[in-house]
Structures are given as C-alpha cells and as structure tokens.
Amino acid sequence: MIRGKCPICGKVFEVAKLDDLPSFPFCTDRCRLVDLGRWIDGAYAIPEAARPVQAEVPEAEEDEE
Ligand SMILES: [Zn+2]
C-alpha cells in the first residue's frame, strides 16, 4: 500500500500500487495540471524578471547631405 499526499490540494490518498494512480504524486490529473501550469508560469516568469530592460536602440543616424 502506498500512501501519499497531494502537494496541490493536500488530499491524502492511498493506492495499492503506483500503476493505480497515473497522476502520482498528485491525487488527480487536475492537480497534476495545476502543478504543471505553475511550473510553466514560473519558467516564463523567471527569465522575464532576470532580463534587464533593454532600451530601444534608435536607428543608426544616416549622414544627411
Ligand atoms: Zn490534489
């Protein structure tokens, strides 16, 4: 018997074997997707925050005659 606690909703589940719970370590696919969504949000948010704000570079001045 395998006991676990869903890291998303905190629900405690108990299964005979891991094959019985494809969404392990989450209680359901729904919680698994919630976690995946958070991870993706973080993956996008971190590089965005770390990237320095780049000022728009004006076009190179052309010699006017
Ligand atoms: Zn859950």
PDB file of the backbone (N, CA, C, O) and the ligand in Angstrom, with CONECT records:
HET     ZN  A 101       1
ATOM      1  N   MET A   1       0.844  -1.207   0.000  1.00  0.00           N
ATOM      2  CA  MET A   1       0.000   0.000   0.000  1.00  0.00           C
ATOM      3  C   MET A   1       0.870   1.243   0.000  1.00  0.00           C
ATOM      4  O   MET A   1       1.808   1.374   0.786  1.00  0.00           O
ATOM      5  N   ILE A   2       0.536   2.142  -0.892  1.00  0.00           N
ATOM      6  CA  ILE A   2       1.308   3.381  -0.975  1.00  0.00           C
ATOM      7  C   ILE A   2       0.412   4.538  -0.537  1.00  0.00           C
ATOM      8  O   ILE A   2      -0.708   4.712  -1.018  1.00  0.00           O
ATOM      9  N   ARG A   3       0.946   5.307   0.384  1.00  0.00           N
ATOM     10  CA  ARG A   3       0.187   6.470   0.842  1.00  0.00           C
ATOM     11  C   ARG A   3       0.914   7.722   0.396  1.00  0.00           C
ATOM     12  O   ARG A   3       2.143   7.793   0.419  1.00  0.00           O
ATOM     13  N   GLY A   4       0.149   8.680   0.002  1.00  0.00           N
ATOM     14  CA  GLY A   4       0.760   9.935  -0.417  1.00  0.00           C
ATOM     15  C   GLY A   4      -0.143  11.091  -0.110  1.00  0.00           C
ATOM     16  O   GLY A   4      -1.310  10.921   0.243  1.00  0.00           O
ATOM     17  N   LYS A   5       0.422  12.291  -0.250  1.00  0.00           N
ATOM     18  CA  LYS A   5      -0.365  13.492  -0.016  1.00  0.00           C
ATOM     19  C   LYS A   5      -0.182  14.392  -1.226  1.00  0.00           C
ATOM     20  O   LYS A   5       0.940  14.718  -1.613  1.00  0.00           O
ATOM     21  N   CYS A   6      -1.278  14.777  -1.803  1.00  0.00           N
ATOM     22  CA  CYS A   6      -1.221  15.621  -2.986  1.00  0.00           C
ATOM     23  C   CYS A   6      -0.593  16.966  -2.624  1.00  0.00           C
ATOM     24  O   CYS A   6      -1.081  17.651  -1.725  1.00  0.00           O
ATOM     25  N   PRO A   7       0.472  17.348  -3.303  1.00  0.00           N
ATOM     26  CA  PRO A   7       1.127  18.627  -2.987  1.00  0.00           C
ATOM     27  C   PRO A   7       0.299  19.839  -3.399  1.00  0.00           C
ATOM     28  O   PRO A   7       0.596  20.959  -2.981  1.00  0.00           O
ATOM     29  N   ILE A   8      -0.714  19.634  -4.196  1.00  0.00           N
ATOM     30  CA  ILE A   8      -1.536  20.757  -4.653  1.00  0.00           C
ATOM     31  C   ILE A   8      -2.703  21.016  -3.712  1.00  0.00           C
ATOM     32  O   ILE A   8      -2.854  22.123  -3.195  1.00  0.00           O
ATOM     33  N   CYS A   9      -3.530  19.998  -3.490  1.00  0.00           N
ATOM     34  CA  CYS A   9      -4.726  20.227  -2.671  1.00  0.00           C
ATOM     35  C   CYS A   9      -4.590  19.649  -1.266  1.00  0.00           C
ATOM     36  O   CYS A   9      -5.442  19.882  -0.408  1.00  0.00           O
ATOM     37  N   GLY A  10      -3.512  18.890  -1.033  1.00  0.00           N
ATOM     38  CA  GLY A  10      -3.272  18.364   0.306  1.00  0.00           C
ATOM     39  C   GLY A  10      -4.075  17.122   0.640  1.00  0.00           C
ATOM     40  O   GLY A  10      -4.052  16.646   1.775  1.00  0.00           O
ATOM     41  N   LYS A  11      -4.783  16.599  -0.344  1.00  0.00           N
ATOM     42  CA  LYS A  11      -5.591  15.415  -0.114  1.00  0.00           C
ATOM     43  C   LYS A  11      -4.697  14.194   0.072  1.00  0.00           C
ATOM     44  O   LYS A  11      -3.740  13.992  -0.675  1.00  0.00           O
ATOM     45  N   VAL A  12      -5.020  13.387   1.073  1.00  0.00           N
ATOM     46  CA  VAL A  12      -4.251  12.179   1.328  1.00  0.00           C
ATOM     47  C   VAL A  12      -4.886  11.030   0.556  1.00  0.00           C
ATOM     48  O   VAL A  12      -6.093  10.803   0.633  1.00  0.00           O
ATOM     49  N   PHE A  13      -4.054  10.311  -0.187  1.00  0.00           N
ATOM     50  CA  PHE A  13      -4.596   9.193  -0.959  1.00  0.00           C
ATOM     51  C   PHE A  13      -3.838   7.919  -0.620  1.00  0.00           C
ATOM     52  O   PHE A  13      -2.733   7.951  -0.079  1.00  0.00           O
ATOM     53  N   GLU A  14      -4.460   6.808  -0.951  1.00  0.00           N
ATOM     54  CA  GLU A  14      -3.874   5.511  -0.658  1.00  0.00           C
ATOM     55  C   GLU A  14      -4.152   4.597  -1.835  1.00  0.00           C
ATOM     56  O   GLU A  14      -5.304   4.409  -2.226  1.00  0.00           O
ATOM     57  N   VAL A  15      -3.104   4.033  -2.395  1.00  0.00           N
ATOM     58  CA  VAL A  15      -3.284   3.138  -3.537  1.00  0.00           C
ATOM     59  C   VAL A  15      -2.480   1.864  -3.312  1.00  0.00           C
ATOM     60  O   VAL A  15      -1.492   1.857  -2.578  1.00  0.00           O
ATOM     61  N   ALA A  16      -2.914   0.805  -3.947  1.00  0.00           N
ATOM     62  CA  ALA A  16      -2.226  -0.470  -3.802  1.00  0.00           C
ATOM     63  C   ALA A  16      -0.875  -0.426  -4.487  1.00  0.00           C
ATOM     64  O   ALA A  16       0.122  -0.928  -3.968  1.00  0.00           O
ATOM     65  N   LYS A  17      -0.860   0.184  -5.665  1.00  0.00           N
ATOM     66  CA  LYS A  17       0.396   0.323  -6.390  1.00  0.00           C
ATOM     67  C   LYS A  17       0.341   1.589  -7.240  1.00  0.00           C
ATOM     68  O   LYS A  17      -0.734   2.105  -7.545  1.00  0.00           O
ATOM     69  N   LEU A  18       1.516   2.074  -7.612  1.00  0.00           N
ATOM     70  CA  LEU A  18       1.579   3.332  -8.346  1.00  0.00           C
ATOM     71  C   LEU A  18       0.819   3.274  -9.660  1.00  0.00           C
ATOM     72  O   LEU A  18       0.317   4.292 -10.137  1.00  0.00           O
ATOM     73  N   ASP A  19       0.732   2.082 -10.247  1.00  0.00           N
ATOM     74  CA  ASP A  19       0.009   1.949 -11.512  1.00  0.00           C
ATOM     75  C   ASP A  19      -1.457   2.364 -11.359  1.00  0.00           C
ATOM     76  O   ASP A  19      -2.113   2.741 -12.330  1.00  0.00           O
ATOM     77  N   ASP A  20      -1.956   2.288 -10.123  1.00  0.00           N
ATOM     78  CA  ASP A  20      -3.350   2.659  -9.889  1.00  0.00           C
ATOM     79  C   ASP A  20      -3.552   4.165  -9.882  1.00  0.00           C
ATOM     80  O   ASP A  20      -4.679   4.657  -9.940  1.00  0.00           O
ATOM     81  N   LEU A  21      -2.443   4.889  -9.810  1.00  0.00           N
ATOM     82  CA  LEU A  21      -2.561   6.340  -9.738  1.00  0.00           C
ATOM     83  C   LEU A  21      -1.625   6.981 -10.759  1.00  0.00           C
ATOM     84  O   LEU A  21      -0.509   7.380 -10.427  1.00  0.00           O
ATOM     85  N   PRO A  22      -2.096   7.076 -12.012  1.00  0.00           N
ATOM     86  CA  PRO A  22      -1.243   7.636 -13.076  1.00  0.00           C
ATOM     87  C   PRO A  22      -0.834   9.077 -12.807  1.00  0.00           C
ATOM     88  O   PRO A  22       0.171   9.549 -13.340  1.00  0.00           O
ATOM     89  N   SER A  23      -1.596   9.770 -11.993  1.00  0.00           N
ATOM     90  CA  SER A  23      -1.303  11.179 -11.745  1.00  0.00           C
ATOM     91  C   SER A  23      -0.341  11.377 -10.577  1.00  0.00           C
ATOM     92  O   SER A  23      -0.039  12.514 -10.214  1.00  0.00           O
ATOM     93  N   PHE A  24       0.149  10.268  -9.976  1.00  0.00           N
ATOM     94  CA  PHE A  24       1.078  10.366  -8.847  1.00  0.00           C
ATOM     95  C   PHE A  24       2.195  11.358  -9.142  1.00  0.00           C
ATOM     96  O   PHE A  24       2.685  11.352 -10.272  1.00  0.00           O
ATOM     97  N   PRO A  25       2.636  12.206  -8.225  1.00  0.00           N
ATOM     98  CA  PRO A  25       2.226  12.254  -6.802  1.00  0.00           C
ATOM     99  C   PRO A  25       1.005  13.119  -6.546  1.00  0.00           C
ATOM    100  O   PRO A  25       0.751  13.521  -5.411  1.00  0.00           O
ATOM    101  N   PHE A  26       0.258  13.403  -7.583  1.00  0.00           N
ATOM    102  CA  PHE A  26      -0.944  14.214  -7.387  1.00  0.00           C
ATOM    103  C   PHE A  26      -2.153  13.304  -7.321  1.00  0.00           C
ATOM    104  O   PHE A  26      -2.134  12.201  -7.866  1.00  0.00           O
ATOM    105  N   CYS A  27      -3.215  13.763  -6.649  1.00  0.00           N
ATOM    106  CA  CYS A  27      -4.376  12.915  -6.430  1.00  0.00           C
ATOM    107  C   CYS A  27      -5.142  12.699  -7.726  1.00  0.00           C
ATOM    108  O   CYS A  27      -5.729  11.637  -7.935  1.00  0.00           O
ATOM    109  N   THR A  28      -5.139  13.691  -8.585  1.00  0.00           N
ATOM    110  CA  THR A  28      -5.875  13.578  -9.839  1.00  0.00           C
ATOM    111  C   THR A  28      -5.089  14.280 -10.947  1.00  0.00           C
ATOM    112  O   THR A  28      -4.132  15.011 -10.688  1.00  0.00           O
ATOM    113  N   ASP A  29      -5.515  14.042 -12.174  1.00  0.00           N
ATOM    114  CA  ASP A  29      -4.880  14.720 -13.306  1.00  0.00           C
ATOM    115  C   ASP A  29      -5.065  16.233 -13.194  1.00  0.00           C
ATOM    116  O   ASP A  29      -4.228  17.015 -13.645  1.00  0.00           O
ATOM    117  N   ARG A  30      -6.170  16.617 -12.587  1.00  0.00           N
ATOM    118  CA  ARG A  30      -6.457  18.030 -12.456  1.00  0.00           C
ATOM    119  C   ARG A  30      -5.354  18.716 -11.638  1.00  0.00           C
ATOM    120  O   ARG A  30      -4.840  19.766 -12.024  1.00  0.00           O
ATOM    121  N   CYS A  31      -5.006  18.104 -10.505  1.00  0.00           N
ATOM    122  CA  CYS A  31      -3.964  18.673  -9.659  1.00  0.00           C
ATOM    123  C   CYS A  31      -2.620  18.611 -10.378  1.00  0.00           C
ATOM    124  O   CYS A  31      -1.788  19.506 -10.232  1.00  0.00           O
ATOM    125  N   ARG A  32      -2.419  17.566 -11.144  1.00  0.00           N
ATOM    126  CA  ARG A  32      -1.157  17.434 -11.881  1.00  0.00           C
ATOM    127  C   ARG A  32      -1.015  18.586 -12.876  1.00  0.00           C
ATOM    128  O   ARG A  32       0.067  19.145 -13.057  1.00  0.00           O
ATOM    129  N   LEU A  33      -2.141  18.926 -13.516  1.00  0.00           N
ATOM    130  CA  LEU A  33      -2.111  20.020 -14.496  1.00  0.00           C
ATOM    131  C   LEU A  33      -1.934  21.369 -13.807  1.00  0.00           C
ATOM    132  O   LEU A  33      -1.292  22.271 -14.345  1.00  0.00           O
ATOM    133  N   VAL A  34      -2.504  21.499 -12.621  1.00  0.00           N
ATOM    134  CA  VAL A  34      -2.341  22.749 -11.868  1.00  0.00           C
ATOM    135  C   VAL A  34      -0.858  22.954 -11.586  1.00  0.00           C
ATOM    136  O   VAL A  34      -0.324  24.051 -11.748  1.00  0.00           O
ATOM    137  N   ASP A  35      -0.203  21.871 -11.158  1.00  0.00           N
ATOM    138  CA  ASP A  35       1.224  21.968 -10.848  1.00  0.00           C
ATOM    139  C   ASP A  35       2.017  22.276 -12.106  1.00  0.00           C
ATOM    140  O   ASP A  35       2.939  23.091 -12.085  1.00  0.00           O
ATOM    141  N   LEU A  36       1.657  21.623 -13.196  1.00  0.00           N
ATOM    142  CA  LEU A  36       2.346  21.852 -14.470  1.00  0.00           C
ATOM    143  C   LEU A  36       2.184  23.311 -14.892  1.00  0.00           C
ATOM    144  O   LEU A  36       3.126  23.943 -15.371  1.00  0.00           O
ATOM    145  N   GLY A  37       0.979  23.827 -14.704  1.00  0.00           N
ATOM    146  CA  GLY A  37       0.715  25.220 -15.063  1.00  0.00           C
ATOM    147  C   GLY A  37       1.567  26.168 -14.244  1.00  0.00           C
ATOM    148  O   GLY A  37       2.101  27.147 -14.766  1.00  0.00           O
ATOM    149  N   ARG A  38       1.693  25.873 -12.952  1.00  0.00           N
ATOM    150  CA  ARG A  38       2.513  26.729 -12.096  1.00  0.00           C
ATOM    151  C   ARG A  38       3.958  26.699 -12.555  1.00  0.00           C
ATOM    152  O   ARG A  38       4.639  27.723 -12.598  1.00  0.00           O
ATOM    153  N   TRP A  39       4.411  25.493 -12.897  1.00  0.00           N
ATOM    154  CA  TRP A  39       5.814  25.340 -13.305  1.00  0.00           C
ATOM    155  C   TRP A  39       6.065  26.136 -14.583  1.00  0.00           C
ATOM    156  O   TRP A  39       7.090  26.803 -14.723  1.00  0.00           O
ATOM    157  N   ILE A  40       5.121  26.056 -15.504  1.00  0.00           N
ATOM    158  CA  ILE A  40       5.292  26.770 -16.773  1.00  0.00           C
ATOM    159  C   ILE A  40       5.277  28.280 -16.524  1.00  0.00           C
ATOM    160  O   ILE A  40       6.084  29.017 -17.092  1.00  0.00           O
ATOM    161  N   ASP A  41       4.353  28.733 -15.671  1.00  0.00           N
ATOM    162  CA  ASP A  41       4.300  30.157 -15.347  1.00  0.00           C
ATOM    163  C   ASP A  41       5.638  30.615 -14.790  1.00  0.00           C
ATOM    164  O   ASP A  41       6.145  31.677 -15.152  1.00  0.00           O
ATOM    165  N   GLY A  42       6.204  29.798 -13.900  1.00  0.00           N
ATOM    166  CA  GLY A  42       7.481  30.148 -13.288  1.00  0.00           C
ATOM    167  C   GLY A  42       8.597  30.158 -14.307  1.00  0.00           C
ATOM    168  O   GLY A  42       9.472  31.023 -14.279  1.00  0.00           O
ATOM    169  N   ALA A  43       8.559  29.185 -15.211  1.00  0.00           N
ATOM    170  CA  ALA A  43       9.610  29.086 -16.223  1.00  0.00           C
ATOM    171  C   ALA A  43       9.609  30.313 -17.118  1.00  0.00           C
ATOM    172  O   ALA A  43      10.656  30.758 -17.588  1.00  0.00           O
ATOM    173  N   TYR A  44       8.419  30.853 -17.345  1.00  0.00           N
ATOM    174  CA  TYR A  44       8.340  32.039 -18.194  1.00  0.00           C
ATOM    175  C   TYR A  44       8.653  33.305 -17.395  1.00  0.00           C
ATOM    176  O   TYR A  44       9.240  34.256 -17.910  1.00  0.00           O
ATOM    177  N   ALA A  45       8.246  33.291 -16.123  1.00  0.00           N
ATOM    178  CA  ALA A  45       8.379  34.499 -15.308  1.00  0.00           C
ATOM    179  C   ALA A  45       9.831  34.768 -14.931  1.00  0.00           C
ATOM    180  O   ALA A  45      10.262  35.921 -14.907  1.00  0.00           O
ATOM    181  N   ILE A  46      10.589  33.710 -14.636  1.00  0.00           N
ATOM    182  CA  ILE A  46      11.958  33.923 -14.150  1.00  0.00           C
ATOM    183  C   ILE A  46      12.862  34.608 -15.180  1.00  0.00           C
ATOM    184  O   ILE A  46      13.479  35.623 -14.859  1.00  0.00           O
ATOM    185  N   PRO A  47      12.957  34.089 -16.397  1.00  0.00           N
ATOM    186  CA  PRO A  47      13.837  34.762 -17.373  1.00  0.00           C
ATOM    187  C   PRO A  47      13.361  36.180 -17.677  1.00  0.00           C
ATOM    188  O   PRO A  47      14.165  37.069 -17.955  1.00  0.00           O
ATOM    189  N   GLU A  48      12.052  36.377 -17.621  1.00  0.00           N
ATOM    190  CA  GLU A  48      11.490  37.700 -17.905  1.00  0.00           C
ATOM    191  C   GLU A  48      11.962  38.693 -16.854  1.00  0.00           C
ATOM    192  O   GLU A  48      12.321  39.825 -17.177  1.00  0.00           O
ATOM    193  N   ALA A  49      11.961  38.262 -15.581  1.00  0.00           N
ATOM    194  CA  ALA A  49      12.347  39.147 -14.489  1.00  0.00           C
ATOM    195  C   ALA A  49      13.859  39.361 -14.476  1.00  0.00           C
ATOM    196  O   ALA A  49      14.341  40.432 -14.107  1.00  0.00           O
ATOM    197  N   ALA A  50      14.604  38.325 -14.885  1.00  0.00           N
ATOM    198  CA  ALA A  50      16.051  38.414 -14.828  1.00  0.00           C
ATOM    199  C   ALA A  50      16.610  39.249 -15.975  1.00  0.00           C
ATOM    200  O   ALA A  50      17.700  39.814 -15.891  1.00  0.00           O
ATOM    201  N   ARG A  51      15.827  39.306 -17.045  1.00  0.00           N
ATOM    202  CA  ARG A  51      16.313  40.031 -18.207  1.00  0.00           C
ATOM    203  C   ARG A  51      16.310  41.537 -17.945  1.00  0.00           C
ATOM    204  O   ARG A  51      15.281  42.085 -17.550  1.00  0.00           O
ATOM    205  N   PRO A  52      17.411  42.198 -18.151  1.00  0.00           N
ATOM    206  CA  PRO A  52      17.425  43.647 -17.944  1.00  0.00           C
ATOM    207  C   PRO A  52      16.564  44.335 -18.992  1.00  0.00           C
ATOM    208  O   PRO A  52      16.446  43.881 -20.131  1.00  0.00           O
ATOM    209  N   VAL A  53      15.977  45.426 -18.577  1.00  0.00           N
ATOM    210  CA  VAL A  53      15.131  46.163 -19.515  1.00  0.00           C
ATOM    211  C   VAL A  53      16.052  46.798 -20.553  1.00  0.00           C
ATOM    212  O   VAL A  53      16.990  47.531 -20.240  1.00  0.00           O
ATOM    213  N   GLN A  54      15.738  46.482 -21.785  1.00  0.00           N
ATOM    214  CA  GLN A  54      16.601  46.988 -22.839  1.00  0.00           C
ATOM    215  C   GLN A  54      15.933  48.194 -23.496  1.00  0.00           C
ATOM    216  O   GLN A  54      14.809  48.104 -23.990  1.00  0.00           O
ATOM    217  N   ALA A  55      16.626  49.293 -23.494  1.00  0.00           N
ATOM    218  CA  ALA A  55      16.070  50.488 -24.115  1.00  0.00           C
ATOM    219  C   ALA A  55      16.064  50.295 -25.625  1.00  0.00           C
ATOM    220  O   ALA A  55      16.923  49.622 -26.195  1.00  0.00           O
ATOM    221  N   GLU A  56      15.082  50.898 -26.239  1.00  0.00           N
ATOM    222  CA  GLU A  56      15.003  50.764 -27.681  1.00  0.00           C
ATOM    223  C   GLU A  56      16.180  51.503 -28.314  1.00  0.00           C
ATOM    224  O   GLU A  56      16.423  52.677 -28.036  1.00  0.00           O
ATOM    225  N   VAL A  57      16.887  50.798 -29.154  1.00  0.00           N
ATOM    226  CA  VAL A  57      18.047  51.423 -29.792  1.00  0.00           C
ATOM    227  C   VAL A  57      17.557  52.203 -31.007  1.00  0.00           C
ATOM    228  O   VAL A  57      16.935  51.637 -31.906  1.00  0.00           O
ATOM    229  N   PRO A  58      17.835  53.485 -31.032  1.00  0.00           N
ATOM    230  CA  PRO A  58      17.398  54.270 -32.194  1.00  0.00           C
ATOM    231  C   PRO A  58      18.173  53.839 -33.445  1.00  0.00           C
ATOM    232  O   PRO A  58      19.307  53.366 -33.375  1.00  0.00           O
ATOM    233  N   GLU A  59      17.531  54.019 -34.552  1.00  0.00           N
ATOM    234  CA  GLU A  59      18.188  53.612 -35.802  1.00  0.00           C
ATOM    235  C   GLU A  59      19.449  54.429 -35.998  1.00  0.00           C
ATOM    236  O   GLU A  59      19.509  55.606 -35.640  1.00  0.00           O
ATOM    237  N   ALA A  60      20.444  53.793 -36.566  1.00  0.00           N
ATOM    238  CA  ALA A  60      21.716  54.463 -36.784  1.00  0.00           C
ATOM    239  C   ALA A  60      21.503  55.731 -37.603  1.00  0.00           C
ATOM    240  O   ALA A  60      20.748  55.760 -38.575  1.00  0.00           O
ATOM    241  N   GLU A  61      22.189  56.755 -37.174  1.00  0.00           N
ATOM    242  CA  GLU A  61      21.999  58.030 -37.881  1.00  0.00           C
ATOM    243  C   GLU A  61      22.611  57.938 -39.283  1.00  0.00           C
ATOM    244  O   GLU A  61      23.724  57.454 -39.490  1.00  0.00           O
ATOM    245  N   GLU A  62      21.836  58.421 -40.200  1.00  0.00           N
ATOM    246  CA  GLU A  62      22.361  58.406 -41.560  1.00  0.00           C
ATOM    247  C   GLU A  62      22.906  59.781 -41.889  1.00  0.00           C
ATOM    248  O   GLU A  62      22.361  60.798 -41.461  1.00  0.00           O
ATOM    249  N   ASP A  63      23.934  59.803 -42.617  1.00  0.00           N
ATOM    250  CA  ASP A  63      24.528  61.094 -42.982  1.00  0.00           C
ATOM    251  C   ASP A  63      23.622  61.805 -43.996  1.00  0.00           C
ATOM    252  O   ASP A  63      23.362  61.323 -45.098  1.00  0.00           O
ATOM    253  N   GLU A  64      23.164  62.967 -43.559  1.00  0.00           N
ATOM    254  CA  GLU A  64      22.303  63.703 -44.479  1.00  0.00           C
ATOM    255  C   GLU A  64      23.124  64.799 -45.140  1.00  0.00           C
ATOM    256  O   GLU A  64      23.925  65.471 -44.490  1.00  0.00           O
ATOM    257  N   GLU A  65      22.926  64.962 -46.381  1.00  0.00           N
ATOM    258  CA  GLU A  65      23.714  65.976 -47.078  1.00  0.00           C
ATOM    259  C   GLU A  65      22.817  67.111 -47.538  1.00  0.00           C
ATOM    260  O   GLU A  65      23.295  68.067 -48.148  1.00  0.00           O
TER     261      GLU A  65
HETATM  262 ZN    ZN A 101      -4.947  17.059  -5.399  1.00  0.00          ZN2+
END
